[in-house]
């Protein structure tokens, strides 16, 4: 194995350039090996010692660079002995092509192509990435013997009243893992959306198809490489280091004060006539007054009810057929 003078910065450069990354020894024990383009396994020195296997995904959108920098800093500390690895971990760079260009995506939003949706878009460059990520997630978790956790790390296009929030995919008949929500709160997550319908996101795929505890984390604003204030990501950085280092297992007591929301419905853009009646600067989780006409598309209108609804991920520029926003409302756990 190559000596630890190989840095995480070089690893990222090689991965984005499509070059092979050599097998690397971690200074405090363990190894890093490349599985396929943009996918790396971090293996602790003592095989089978971990009771929680962790999948970390970054760069699903190429303009969301801060999570990449956070994870690469952790990898650098593992390479050089400033952190000891205790848990079997796989790191996936979601869309290396878009990361290279600094664009959200090149042909199609990657996080709308999972759970088999890529089959309907075979000519899109992102379709190949979706297949790669589904396959490598499946093989990784197929050899797990303990708890399984997938964290898909993002930053958002726009600001948010809750700067850092998580999305729990629709669980069908599975119960919410309160201890995972407790850990998210300790990691600096300020609110959690409990999704109420299937989706084409990566976290939904791993949750529904693989039975994994999976979460999409929105950790702040999307900015180019080198322009992130990483001090604003200290909560998730500290929590990931404790998790990978074996100080905790990604579980903690649930704090009922953590704001929870459920998705009422998606605003689906049917045609180019779609109009979102919100300012371009509107932030995620902005309240919607009862009676407010949120959006219109021809004769279809979406009207806020009850006074407790909020808007999430408003984006009227998406292609017809895609989600242009989510209307959410507060909820409590039973």
Backbone as numpy.savetxt, mean C-alpha at the origin, in Angstrom:
# Nx Ny Nz CAx CAy CAz Cx Cy Cz
28.56 -14.92 -1.19 27.72 -13.72 -1.19 28.59 -12.47 -1.19
28.08 -11.42 -1.79 28.83 -10.17 -1.85 28.92 -9.53 -0.47
29.99 -8.81 -0.24 30.19 -8.14 1.05 29.26 -6.94 1.18
29.00 -6.48 2.42 28.01 -5.44 2.65 28.41 -4.03 2.22
29.44 -3.85 1.39 29.71 -2.52 0.88 28.70 -2.16 -0.22
27.90 -3.11 -0.61 26.81 -2.89 -1.54 25.68 -2.21 -0.77
25.25 -1.04 -1.18 24.27 -0.25 -0.44 22.86 -0.44 -1.00
21.88 -0.03 -0.19 20.50 -0.06 -0.66 20.28 0.91 -1.81
21.01 2.02 -1.82 20.90 2.97 -2.93 21.34 2.31 -4.23
22.41 1.53 -4.17 22.86 0.82 -5.37 21.86 -0.26 -5.76
21.29 -0.95 -4.76 20.28 -1.95 -5.04 19.11 -1.33 -5.79
18.65 -0.17 -5.33 17.53 0.50 -5.99 17.91 0.91 -7.41
19.10 1.47 -7.58 19.54 1.86 -8.92 19.58 0.65 -9.86
20.14 -0.46 -9.37 20.22 -1.66 -10.20 18.83 -2.19 -10.53
17.95 -2.20 -9.54 16.60 -2.73 -9.76 15.84 -1.88 -10.78
15.94 -0.56 -10.67 15.21 0.31 -11.60 15.82 0.27 -12.99
17.11 -0.06 -13.08 17.76 -0.17 -14.39 17.59 -1.55 -15.00
16.96 -2.48 -14.28 16.77 -3.82 -14.79 17.99 -4.70 -14.70
18.96 -4.30 -13.85 20.18 -5.10 -13.68 19.98 -6.12 -12.56
20.70 -7.22 -12.65 20.62 -8.25 -11.61 21.25 -7.74 -10.32
20.65 -8.07 -9.21 21.19 -7.74 -7.90 21.81 -9.02 -7.32
23.06 -8.98 -6.89 23.70 -10.19 -6.36 23.12 -10.59 -5.01
23.30 -11.85 -4.64 22.95 -12.27 -3.28 23.84 -11.50 -2.31
23.22 -10.99 -1.23 23.94 -10.15 -0.28 23.81 -10.71 1.12
24.90 -10.65 1.88 24.88 -11.03 3.29 24.47 -9.83 4.13
23.60 -10.06 5.09 23.26 -9.02 6.07 24.30 -9.08 7.18
24.84 -7.94 7.58 26.00 -7.91 8.48 25.72 -8.58 9.82
24.48 -8.47 10.32 24.16 -9.07 11.61 23.57 -10.47 11.48
23.62 -11.02 10.29 23.10 -12.36 10.05 21.90 -12.35 9.14
21.85 -13.31 8.24 20.77 -13.38 7.27 21.25 -12.96 5.89
20.32 -12.90 4.95 20.71 -12.62 3.57 19.59 -11.90 2.83
19.98 -11.29 1.72 19.05 -10.68 0.77 19.30 -11.32 -0.58
18.23 -11.74 -1.25 18.39 -12.29 -2.59 17.28 -11.79 -3.50
17.64 -11.61 -4.75 16.68 -11.17 -5.76 15.86 -12.37 -6.22
14.53 -12.23 -6.22 13.63 -13.29 -6.67 13.36 -13.14 -8.16
12.99 -11.94 -8.56 12.78 -11.56 -9.95 12.88 -10.05 -10.01
12.65 -9.46 -11.17 12.81 -8.01 -11.29 11.99 -7.28 -10.23
12.68 -6.49 -9.41 12.01 -5.66 -8.42 11.46 -6.38 -7.22
11.80 -7.65 -7.03 11.29 -8.43 -5.90 12.48 -9.04 -5.17
12.53 -8.85 -3.84 13.69 -9.28 -3.04 13.21 -9.97 -1.77
13.89 -11.03 -1.41 13.64 -11.70 -0.14 14.71 -11.32 0.87
14.27 -10.99 2.07 15.14 -10.77 3.22 14.93 -11.97 4.15
15.98 -12.75 4.34 15.86 -14.00 5.06 16.68 -13.95 6.34
16.06 -14.18 7.51 16.81 -14.15 8.77 17.81 -15.29 8.86
18.79 -15.14 9.72 19.85 -16.14 9.85 19.30 -17.48 10.30
18.31 -17.45 11.18 17.73 -18.69 11.70 16.45 -18.98 10.93
16.50 -19.89 9.98 15.33 -20.22 9.16 14.20 -20.74 10.04
13.01 -20.25 9.78 11.84 -20.70 10.50 11.66 -20.08 11.87
12.51 -19.11 12.22 12.41 -18.51 13.55 11.23 -17.55 13.65
10.82 -16.96 12.52 9.77 -15.96 12.54 8.39 -16.59 12.65
7.52 -16.00 13.46 6.14 -16.47 13.51 5.21 -15.57 12.71
5.77 -14.58 12.03 5.00 -13.70 11.14 5.83 -13.43 9.90
5.30 -13.76 8.73 5.95 -13.44 7.47 5.35 -12.15 6.92
6.21 -11.28 6.41 5.81 -9.92 6.05 6.10 -9.66 4.58
5.09 -9.18 3.86 5.24 -8.70 2.50 5.11 -7.18 2.50
6.12 -6.49 2.01 6.11 -5.04 1.89 6.10 -4.66 0.42
5.12 -3.88 0.01 5.04 -3.41 -1.37 5.18 -1.90 -1.38
6.03 -1.41 -2.26 6.21 0.04 -2.45 6.24 0.32 -3.95
5.93 1.55 -4.32 6.05 1.94 -5.72 5.00 1.35 -6.63
3.83 0.99 -6.12 2.73 0.59 -7.01 2.43 1.75 -7.96
2.52 2.97 -7.44 2.44 4.17 -8.27 3.82 4.82 -8.29
4.29 5.16 -9.49 5.67 5.59 -9.65 5.99 6.96 -9.10
4.98 7.75 -8.78 5.23 9.08 -8.20 5.17 9.06 -6.68
5.03 7.88 -6.07 4.90 7.75 -4.62 6.20 7.19 -4.07
7.16 8.09 -3.84 8.54 7.67 -3.61 8.92 7.55 -2.14
8.24 8.25 -1.24 8.65 8.23 0.16 8.66 6.82 0.75
7.65 5.97 0.50 7.73 4.61 1.04 8.93 3.83 0.50
9.32 4.09 -0.75 10.51 3.44 -1.30 11.73 3.86 -0.49
11.86 5.15 -0.20 13.01 5.65 0.55 13.02 5.10 1.97
11.84 5.00 2.60 11.76 4.45 3.96 12.24 3.00 3.97
11.72 2.18 3.06 12.07 0.76 3.04 13.54 0.57 2.66
14.05 1.38 1.73 15.46 1.25 1.34 16.39 1.63 2.50
15.99 2.60 3.32 16.80 2.95 4.49 16.85 1.79 5.48
15.73 1.09 5.63 15.70 -0.09 6.51 16.60 -1.19 5.94
16.51 -1.43 4.63 17.36 -2.44 4.00 18.84 -2.08 4.18
19.16 -0.80 4.04 20.56 -0.39 4.20 21.05 -0.70 5.62
20.20 -0.45 6.61 20.61 -0.76 7.98 20.73 -2.26 8.21
19.91 -3.06 7.54 20.06 -4.52 7.63 21.36 -4.97 6.97
21.70 -4.37 5.84 22.93 -4.75 5.14 24.17 -4.46 5.98
24.11 -3.36 6.74 25.32 -2.91 7.43 25.28 -3.12 8.94
24.32 -3.94 9.41 24.36 -4.36 10.80 23.77 -3.40 11.80
23.13 -2.34 11.34 22.49 -1.41 12.27 21.11 -1.89 12.71
20.63 -2.96 12.07 19.36 -3.59 12.42 19.51 -5.07 12.13
18.98 -5.91 13.02 19.05 -7.37 12.84 17.69 -7.88 12.38
17.70 -8.68 11.33 16.46 -9.21 10.77 15.99 -10.42 11.56
14.70 -10.41 11.94 14.13 -11.54 12.67 12.97 -12.18 11.93
12.45 -11.54 10.89 11.26 -12.06 10.22 11.50 -12.24 8.72
11.04 -13.35 8.20 11.07 -13.57 6.75 10.24 -12.49 6.07
10.86 -11.79 5.13 10.24 -10.60 4.53 10.48 -10.60 3.03
9.46 -10.25 2.29 9.62 -10.03 0.84 9.28 -8.57 0.54
10.14 -7.92 -0.22 9.95 -6.53 -0.65 9.69 -6.53 -2.14
8.62 -5.87 -2.55 8.27 -5.77 -3.96 8.28 -4.30 -4.39
9.00 -3.98 -5.46 8.85 -2.70 -6.14 7.73 -2.88 -7.16
6.63 -2.16 -6.96 5.44 -2.45 -7.74 5.56 -2.14 -9.22
5.99 -0.94 -9.55 6.00 -0.49 -10.94 7.34 0.18 -11.24
8.41 -0.61 -11.43 9.73 0.00 -11.68 9.74 0.94 -12.88
8.97 0.63 -13.93 8.94 1.50 -15.10 8.45 2.90 -14.73
7.37 2.97 -13.96 6.82 4.26 -13.57 7.72 4.95 -12.56
8.37 4.19 -11.67 9.31 4.79 -10.72 10.46 5.47 -11.46
10.95 4.83 -12.50 12.03 5.43 -13.29 11.61 6.76 -13.90
10.38 6.82 -14.38 9.91 8.02 -15.07 9.31 9.06 -14.13
9.05 8.67 -12.88 8.43 9.59 -11.94 6.96 9.82 -12.20
6.35 8.95 -12.99 4.93 9.07 -13.33 4.11 8.11 -12.46
2.85 8.47 -12.23 1.97 7.61 -11.44 1.85 6.24 -12.11
1.64 6.22 -13.41 1.65 5.00 -14.19 1.94 5.37 -15.64
2.26 4.37 -16.46 2.59 4.64 -17.86 1.40 4.42 -18.77
0.70 3.29 -18.63 -0.45 2.99 -19.49 -1.76 2.94 -18.72
-1.72 2.41 -17.50 -2.96 2.13 -16.77 -2.63 2.06 -15.28
-3.55 2.51 -14.45 -3.34 2.49 -13.00 -3.14 1.04 -12.54
-1.94 0.74 -12.07 -1.62 -0.63 -11.65 -2.54 -1.11 -10.54
-2.93 -0.22 -9.63 -3.75 -0.65 -8.50 -5.23 -0.79 -8.87
-5.52 -0.88 -10.16 -6.85 -1.23 -10.67 -6.79 -2.50 -11.52
-5.67 -3.23 -11.41 -5.46 -4.37 -12.30 -5.27 -5.69 -11.57
-5.52 -5.71 -10.25 -5.29 -6.94 -9.50 -6.56 -7.80 -9.44
-6.41 -8.94 -8.79 -7.47 -9.94 -8.71 -7.92 -10.37 -10.11
-6.94 -10.50 -11.01 -7.20 -10.99 -12.36 -7.63 -9.94 -13.36
-7.81 -8.68 -12.93 -8.27 -7.65 -13.88 -7.25 -7.38 -14.98
-5.99 -7.73 -14.74 -4.96 -7.50 -15.76 -5.25 -8.29 -17.04
-6.01 -9.37 -16.94 -6.30 -10.19 -18.12 -7.12 -9.42 -19.15
-7.88 -8.42 -18.69 -8.69 -7.61 -19.61 -7.91 -6.48 -20.24
-6.65 -6.26 -19.80 -5.82 -5.18 -20.33 -4.45 -5.73 -20.73
-4.40 -6.75 -21.59 -3.14 -7.45 -21.85 -2.07 -6.58 -22.50
-2.46 -5.51 -23.18 -1.49 -4.69 -23.89 -0.90 -3.57 -23.01
-1.42 -3.42 -21.82 -0.92 -2.38 -20.92 0.35 -2.87 -20.22
1.35 -2.01 -20.14 2.59 -2.41 -19.48 2.36 -2.79 -18.03
1.41 -2.12 -17.38 1.14 -2.44 -15.97 0.55 -3.83 -15.78
-0.06 -4.40 -16.82 -0.64 -5.74 -16.69 0.44 -6.76 -16.34
1.61 -6.64 -16.93 2.71 -7.57 -16.63 3.16 -7.42 -15.18
3.18 -6.19 -14.67 3.56 -5.98 -13.27 2.53 -6.59 -12.33
1.24 -6.45 -12.65 0.21 -7.03 -11.81 0.35 -8.54 -11.73
0.60 -9.18 -12.88 0.80 -10.64 -12.87 2.02 -11.02 -12.04
3.12 -10.28 -12.21 4.35 -10.56 -11.47 4.11 -10.46 -9.96
3.43 -9.41 -9.54 3.20 -9.20 -8.11 2.26 -10.25 -7.53
1.21 -10.59 -8.27 0.30 -11.64 -7.79 1.04 -12.97 -7.65
1.85 -13.30 -8.64 2.57 -14.58 -8.61 3.57 -14.64 -7.47
4.34 -13.56 -7.28 5.37 -13.61 -6.23 4.76 -13.51 -4.84
3.64 -12.82 -4.70 2.95 -12.83 -3.40 2.41 -14.22 -3.09
1.86 -14.88 -4.10 1.29 -16.22 -3.91 2.38 -17.21 -3.51
3.51 -17.19 -4.19 4.58 -18.14 -3.86 5.17 -17.84 -2.48
5.28 -16.56 -2.13 5.84 -16.20 -0.83 4.97 -16.74 0.30
3.68 -16.47 0.23 2.80 -16.86 1.32 2.47 -18.36 1.30
2.67 -19.02 0.17 2.38 -20.46 0.11 3.32 -21.27 1.00
4.48 -20.70 1.31 5.42 -21.41 2.18 5.45 -20.85 3.60
4.45 -20.04 3.94 4.35 -19.51 5.31 3.77 -20.56 6.24
4.25 -20.54 7.49 3.75 -21.48 8.49 3.19 -20.76 9.72
3.19 -19.45 9.70 2.67 -18.70 10.82 1.71 -17.61 10.34
1.69 -16.50 11.06 0.85 -15.37 10.66 1.42 -14.73 9.40
0.55 -14.05 8.63 0.95 -13.46 7.36 0.41 -12.03 7.29
1.29 -11.11 6.91 0.93 -9.69 6.90 1.44 -9.06 5.61
0.57 -8.32 4.92 0.94 -7.58 3.72 0.63 -6.10 3.95
1.65 -5.26 3.81 1.51 -3.81 3.92 1.87 -3.21 2.57
0.90 -2.58 1.92 1.09 -1.93 0.63 1.20 -0.43 0.89
2.42 0.11 0.78 2.71 1.46 1.24 2.59 2.47 0.10
1.78 3.50 0.33 1.50 4.53 -0.68 1.65 5.92 -0.08
1.66 6.91 -0.96 1.37 8.29 -0.59 0.29 8.79 -1.54
-0.45 9.80 -1.12 -1.63 10.23 -1.86 -1.33 11.43 -2.77
-2.16 11.58 -3.81 -2.02 12.70 -4.73 -2.32 14.02 -4.02
-3.29 14.01 -3.14 -3.75 15.25 -2.51 -3.60 15.18 -1.00
-3.81 16.29 -0.34 -3.75 16.35 1.11 -4.93 15.63 1.73
-4.88 15.46 3.05 -5.91 14.72 3.75 -6.10 15.30 5.14
-7.35 15.34 5.60 -7.62 15.78 6.98 -7.00 14.79 7.97
-6.91 13.52 7.58 -6.11 12.53 8.30 -4.91 12.26 7.40
-3.75 12.80 7.76 -2.61 12.71 6.85 -2.21 11.27 6.55
-2.27 10.41 7.57 -1.87 9.01 7.42 -3.08 8.13 7.75
-3.51 7.37 6.76 -4.67 6.51 6.99 -4.46 5.18 6.28
-5.24 4.20 6.70 -5.14 2.84 6.16 -6.47 2.42 5.57
-6.37 1.47 4.64 -7.57 0.87 4.06 -7.50 -0.63 4.30
-8.51 -1.14 5.00 -8.66 -2.59 5.16 -9.56 -3.07 4.03
-9.09 -4.00 3.19 -9.93 -4.47 2.09 -11.20 -5.15 2.60
-12.17 -5.26 1.73 -13.41 -5.97 2.05 -13.07 -7.41 2.44
-13.55 -7.83 3.59 -13.17 -9.12 4.16 -14.16 -10.23 3.89
-15.26 -9.93 3.19 -16.32 -10.91 2.99 -16.79 -11.40 4.37
-16.59 -12.66 4.71 -17.09 -13.17 5.99 -16.04 -13.18 7.09
-14.82 -12.75 6.79 -13.77 -12.77 7.82 -13.94 -11.59 8.77
-13.63 -11.79 10.06 -13.74 -10.68 11.02 -12.55 -9.73 10.91
-12.78 -8.50 11.30 -11.70 -7.52 11.37 -10.70 -7.93 12.46
-9.43 -7.86 12.13 -8.38 -8.18 13.11 -8.09 -6.95 13.95
-8.72 -6.85 15.11 -8.57 -5.66 15.95 -7.11 -5.40 16.32
-6.36 -6.48 16.58 -4.98 -6.30 17.00 -4.13 -5.70 15.88
-4.48 -5.99 14.61 -3.77 -5.35 13.50 -4.10 -3.86 13.46
-5.36 -3.52 13.68 -5.72 -2.10 13.72 -5.01 -1.40 14.87
-4.85 -2.10 15.97 -4.12 -1.52 17.09 -2.68 -1.22 16.72
-2.05 -2.14 15.98 -0.68 -1.92 15.54 -0.60 -0.75 14.58
-1.57 -0.64 13.67 -1.57 0.48 12.73 -1.66 1.81 13.47
-2.48 1.85 14.52 -2.55 3.07 15.32 -1.21 3.41 15.95
-0.51 2.41 16.45 0.81 2.64 17.04 1.83 3.06 15.99
1.58 2.71 14.73 2.48 3.07 13.63 2.21 4.48 13.10
1.30 5.20 13.73 1.02 6.57 13.32 -0.16 6.73 12.40
-0.89 5.64 12.13 -2.08 5.73 11.29 -3.18 6.44 12.08
-3.80 7.45 11.45 -4.75 8.32 12.15 -6.21 7.95 11.90
-6.48 7.12 10.91 -7.84 6.69 10.60 -7.76 5.45 9.73
-8.83 4.64 9.73 -8.86 3.42 8.93 -10.20 3.35 8.20
-10.12 3.09 6.89 -11.31 2.83 6.10 -11.52 1.32 6.02
-12.68 0.84 6.46 -13.04 -0.57 6.36 -13.86 -0.72 5.10
-13.24 -1.24 4.04 -13.92 -1.25 2.75 -15.06 -2.25 2.78
-16.12 -1.95 2.03 -17.34 -2.75 2.08 -17.68 -3.40 0.75
-16.71 -3.46 -0.18 -16.97 -4.09 -1.47 -15.66 -4.60 -2.06
-15.71 -5.61 -2.92 -14.51 -6.08 -3.60 -13.86 -4.96 -4.41
-12.56 -5.10 -4.67 -11.83 -4.07 -5.41 -10.76 -4.75 -6.25
-10.13 -3.96 -7.10 -9.06 -4.48 -7.96 -7.70 -4.09 -7.44
-7.59 -3.81 -6.14 -6.33 -3.38 -5.54 -5.50 -4.58 -5.12
-4.21 -4.34 -4.91 -3.31 -5.43 -4.53 -3.65 -5.96 -3.14
-3.97 -5.07 -2.19 -4.27 -5.54 -0.85 -5.54 -6.38 -0.83
-6.51 -6.06 -1.71 -7.71 -6.90 -1.79 -7.34 -8.29 -2.31
-6.47 -8.35 -3.31 -6.06 -9.65 -3.86 -5.43 -10.52 -2.78
-4.45 -9.99 -2.04 -3.77 -10.82 -1.04 -4.69 -11.17 0.12
-5.59 -10.26 0.46 -6.54 -10.53 1.53 -7.54 -11.60 1.12
-8.18 -11.40 -0.04 -9.27 -12.28 -0.45 -8.78 -13.61 -1.00
-7.78 -13.57 -1.86 -7.34 -14.80 -2.52 -6.35 -15.61 -1.69
-5.57 -14.93 -0.85 -4.52 -15.62 -0.10 -4.82 -15.68 1.40
-5.88 -15.00 1.85 -6.24 -15.05 3.26 -5.29 -14.33 4.18
-4.60 -13.31 3.66 -3.57 -12.59 4.41 -4.20 -11.37 5.10
-3.66 -10.99 6.24 -4.00 -9.69 6.84 -3.31 -8.62 5.99
-4.07 -7.89 5.20 -3.50 -6.97 4.21 -4.11 -5.59 4.37
-3.26 -4.57 4.18 -3.71 -3.18 4.34 -2.98 -2.30 3.33
-3.73 -1.37 2.76 -3.14 -0.28 1.99 -2.91 0.88 2.94
-1.70 1.40 2.99 -1.38 2.52 3.87 -1.10 3.76 3.04
-1.82 4.84 3.31 -1.58 6.14 2.69 -0.87 7.00 3.73
0.37 7.40 3.42 1.26 7.92 4.46 1.62 9.39 4.29
0.95 10.11 3.39 1.26 11.52 3.20 1.14 11.89 1.73
1.80 12.97 1.32 1.71 13.46 -0.04 2.77 12.82 -0.93
2.41 12.62 -2.20 3.32 12.09 -3.20 4.28 13.17 -3.66
5.58 12.87 -3.58 6.61 13.81 -4.01 7.73 13.04 -4.72
8.55 13.72 -5.55 9.63 13.04 -6.27 10.72 12.56 -5.32
11.54 11.63 -5.81 12.70 11.18 -5.05 13.54 12.39 -4.63
14.00 12.36 -3.36 14.85 13.43 -2.86 14.10 14.62 -2.32
12.79 14.65 -2.45 11.99 15.79 -1.99 11.06 15.42 -0.83
11.31 14.27 -0.21 10.46 13.82 0.89 11.09 14.20 2.23
10.25 14.70 3.13 10.68 14.94 4.51 10.43 13.65 5.28
11.45 12.82 5.39 11.27 11.49 5.97 10.96 11.53 7.46
11.16 12.69 8.10 10.77 12.79 9.50 9.25 12.65 9.66
8.50 12.94 8.61 7.04 12.81 8.66 6.61 11.35 8.55
7.56 10.46 8.30 7.26 9.04 8.17 7.86 8.25 9.33
8.16 8.95 10.42 8.86 8.32 11.54 8.02 7.22 12.18
6.70 7.38 12.21 5.84 6.37 12.85 5.91 5.04 12.14
5.72 5.04 10.82 5.76 3.77 10.09 7.18 3.24 10.03
8.18 4.11 9.95 9.57 3.66 9.96 9.89 2.93 11.25
9.52 3.52 12.37 9.79 2.90 13.67 9.04 1.57 13.80
7.78 1.54 13.35 6.98 0.33 13.48 7.51 -0.79 12.60
7.95 -0.47 11.39 8.50 -1.49 10.50 9.81 -2.06 11.05
10.64 -1.19 11.61 11.89 -1.67 12.18 11.63 -2.61 13.36
10.66 -2.28 14.19 10.33 -3.16 15.31 9.75 -4.47 14.81
8.93 -4.41 13.76 8.33 -5.62 13.21 9.38 -6.52 12.59
10.21 -5.99 11.69 11.21 -6.82 11.02 12.30 -7.28 11.98
12.56 -6.46 13.00 13.57 -6.82 13.98 13.09 -7.76 15.05
11.79 -8.09 15.04 11.25 -9.06 15.98 10.80 -8.50 17.31
10.81 -7.16 17.46 10.38 -6.57 18.73 8.87 -6.65 18.92
8.13 -6.76 17.82 6.69 -7.00 17.93 6.27 -7.84 16.72
5.00 -8.27 16.72 4.53 -9.14 15.65 3.44 -8.49 14.81
3.39 -7.16 14.82 2.38 -6.46 14.04 1.00 -6.46 14.67
0.96 -6.68 15.98 -0.31 -6.67 16.70 -0.17 -5.82 17.95
-1.28 -5.19 18.36 -1.30 -4.37 19.57 -2.74 -4.20 20.01
-2.93 -3.73 21.23 -4.28 -3.49 21.73 -4.98 -2.44 20.88
-6.21 -2.72 20.48 -6.99 -1.79 19.68 -7.45 -0.62 20.52
-7.23 0.59 20.01 -7.68 1.81 20.67 -9.01 2.24 20.06
-10.12 2.17 20.80 -11.42 2.53 20.23 -11.52 4.00 19.81
-10.55 4.83 20.20 -10.55 6.22 19.77 -10.06 6.38 18.33
-9.49 5.33 17.74 -9.02 5.41 16.35 -10.22 5.59 15.43
-10.29 6.67 14.66 -11.45 6.89 13.78 -11.54 5.81 12.70
-12.72 5.22 12.58 -12.98 4.20 11.58 -14.09 4.68 10.64
-13.95 4.34 9.37 -14.95 4.69 8.36 -15.26 3.46 7.53
-16.43 3.45 6.93 -16.75 2.43 5.95 -17.11 3.10 4.63
-16.83 2.42 3.55 -17.17 2.95 2.23 -18.66 2.73 1.98
-19.38 3.83 1.69 -20.80 3.70 1.34 -20.95 3.29 -0.11
-20.25 4.00 -1.02 -20.31 3.66 -2.43 -19.19 4.37 -3.17
-18.88 3.84 -4.35 -17.90 4.46 -5.24 -18.60 5.42 -6.20
-17.92 6.50 -6.51 -18.33 7.37 -7.60 -17.66 6.84 -8.87
-18.42 6.18 -9.72 -17.86 5.58 -10.93 -18.13 6.51 -12.11
-17.07 6.91 -12.76 -17.18 7.78 -13.94 -17.69 6.96 -15.12
-18.91 7.25 -15.57 -19.51 6.49 -16.67 -19.09 7.02 -18.03
-18.88 8.34 -18.12 -18.60 8.96 -19.41 -17.76 10.21 -19.21
-17.34 10.82 -20.30 -16.58 12.07 -20.22 -17.44 13.24 -19.78
-18.74 13.02 -19.65 -19.63 14.06 -19.13 -19.58 14.14 -17.61
-18.87 13.23 -16.98 -18.78 13.21 -15.51 -18.25 14.54 -14.98
-18.91 15.05 -13.95 -18.48 16.30 -13.32 -18.49 16.12 -11.80
-17.37 16.37 -11.18 -17.24 16.31 -9.73 -17.36 17.73 -9.19
-18.33 17.96 -8.34 -18.64 19.31 -7.87 -17.84 19.68 -6.62
-16.55 19.42 -6.68 -15.64 19.72 -5.60 -14.41 20.41 -6.18
-13.81 21.30 -5.41 -12.62 22.01 -5.87 -11.48 21.02 -6.09
-10.59 21.35 -7.03 -9.44 20.48 -7.29 -8.57 20.31 -6.05
-8.64 21.29 -5.14 -7.80 21.26 -3.94 -8.45 20.54 -2.76
-9.64 19.98 -2.94 -10.33 19.36 -1.82 -9.48 18.22 -1.25
-9.47 18.10 0.07 -8.65 17.10 0.73 -9.44 15.83 0.99
-8.72 14.71 1.10 -9.35 13.46 1.51 -10.01 13.63 2.88
-11.16 12.98 3.05 -11.96 12.99 4.27 -12.65 14.34 4.51
-12.75 15.19 3.49 -13.52 16.43 3.64 -15.00 16.08 3.84
-15.67 16.66 4.86 -17.10 16.37 5.08 -17.96 16.89 3.94
-19.07 16.18 3.68 -20.02 16.54 2.65 -21.35 16.89 3.31
-21.80 18.10 3.13 -23.05 18.54 3.76 -24.24 17.80 3.15
-25.22 17.48 4.00 -26.42 16.79 3.53 -27.09 17.60 2.43
-27.44 16.93 1.36 -28.09 17.57 0.23 -27.14 18.06 -0.85
-25.85 18.05 -0.57 -24.87 18.52 -1.55 -24.79 17.54 -2.73
-24.83 18.06 -3.95 -24.69 17.24 -5.15 -23.20 17.00 -5.38
-22.75 15.81 -5.05 -21.32 15.51 -5.08 -20.80 15.45 -6.51
-21.54 14.76 -7.36 -21.09 14.56 -8.74 -22.30 14.32 -9.63
-22.07 14.52 -10.93 -23.11 14.30 -11.94 -22.47 13.67 -13.17
-23.24 12.80 -13.82 -22.78 12.18 -15.06 -24.02 11.94 -15.93
-24.28 12.86 -16.83 -25.53 12.80 -17.58 -26.70 12.98 -16.64
-27.60 12.01 -16.62 -28.77 12.10 -15.74 -28.51 11.52 -14.35
-27.36 10.91 -14.16 -27.03 10.32 -12.86 -26.45 11.37 -11.94
-26.94 11.38 -10.69 -26.46 12.34 -9.69 -26.19 11.61 -8.39
-25.14 12.02 -7.70 -24.81 11.49 -6.38 -24.98 12.62 -5.37
-25.83 12.39 -4.37 -26.20 13.44 -3.42 -25.85 12.97 -2.02
-25.17 13.83 -1.25 -24.78 13.49 0.12 -26.01 13.40 1.02
-25.96 12.46 1.96 -27.07 12.25 2.89 -26.56 12.25 4.32
-27.36 12.67 5.23 -27.11 12.47 6.66 -26.13 13.40 7.32
-25.28 14.06 6.58 -24.34 15.02 7.16 -23.06 14.42 7.68
-22.92 13.08 7.70 -21.70 12.47 8.22 -20.78 11.93 7.15
-21.18 12.04 5.89 -20.38 11.48 4.80 -19.16 12.36 4.50
-18.13 11.70 3.94 -16.90 12.39 3.55 -16.45 11.85 2.20
-15.60 12.61 1.54 -15.07 12.20 0.24 -13.65 11.67 0.39
-13.35 10.63 -0.36 -12.02 10.03 -0.34 -11.59 9.74 -1.78
-10.33 10.04 -2.09 -9.73 9.81 -3.41 -10.51 10.45 -4.56
-10.93 11.71 -4.43 -11.62 12.33 -5.58 -10.65 12.55 -6.74
-11.01 12.07 -7.91 -10.15 12.20 -9.09 -11.02 12.13 -10.35
-11.55 13.25 -10.81 -12.45 13.23 -11.97 -11.74 12.96 -13.29
-10.40 12.93 -13.31 -9.67 12.76 -14.56 -9.43 11.31 -14.94
-9.93 10.35 -14.13 -9.73 8.95 -14.48 -10.49 8.60 -15.75
-10.15 7.46 -16.33 -10.83 7.00 -17.53 -12.26 6.60 -17.20
-13.18 6.73 -18.15 -14.54 6.21 -17.94 -14.50 4.74 -17.57
-15.35 4.38 -16.60 -15.38 3.02 -16.09 -14.61 2.84 -14.80
-13.77 3.83 -14.45 -12.98 3.73 -13.22 -13.59 4.58 -12.11
-13.15 4.30 -10.89 -13.63 5.02 -9.71 -13.07 6.44 -9.70
-13.94 7.41 -9.51 -13.54 8.81 -9.44 -13.62 9.35 -8.02
-13.86 8.48 -7.05 -13.93 8.88 -5.65 -14.71 7.85 -4.85
-14.57 7.91 -3.53 -15.32 7.05 -2.62 -16.03 7.94 -1.61
-17.30 7.66 -1.38 -18.05 8.34 -0.32 -18.04 7.43 0.89
-17.54 7.95 2.03 -17.38 7.14 3.23 -18.17 7.77 4.38
-18.39 6.98 5.43 -19.10 7.47 6.62 -18.50 6.81 7.86
-18.65 7.45 9.03 -18.09 6.87 10.26 -18.76 5.54 10.62
-17.99 4.69 11.29 -18.50 3.40 11.71 -17.76 2.98 12.97
-18.34 2.09 13.74 -17.68 1.53 14.92 -17.65 0.01 14.78
-16.70 -0.62 15.45 -16.65 -2.07 15.48 -17.64 -2.62 16.48
-18.26 -3.74 16.15 -19.20 -4.37 17.09 -18.47 -4.92 18.30
